[in-house]
């Protein structure tokens, strides 16, 4: 997932970075490289807001002229798709745990951005939701 970002020169120097799809994500850096690194960090941190509030993460829109794409780590992308699938089907962690024959605690770890999760387990959870997690190399 790559979200379009606007890098606006700041009056005091550097750049302010905003995302129209993820309004919670705002950051800045002293130069373009630092702003880009900060943009990736703040985008990932903003995902935590959606997860903690159990809100669907909006899909990235197509970039407009002057915007740059900022990507999320693949581990976060997989968990975003899992969260959105659960919310879209109104499936609770307890119900997903039942479908996976596991505990609610394990499902909570599957949707914890700070927990390292094996991609195969996320794929199993997606299958339990009637979805397929697929990897495409471009």
Secondary structure, DSSP 8 states (H G I E B T S, - for coil): -EEEEEEEE-TTSSEEEEESS-TT-EEEESSHHHHHHHHHHHHHHHHHHHHHTT----------TT-EEEE--HHHHHHHHHHHHHHHTT--HHHHHHHHTS-HHHHHHHT-TTS---HHHHHHHHHHTT--------
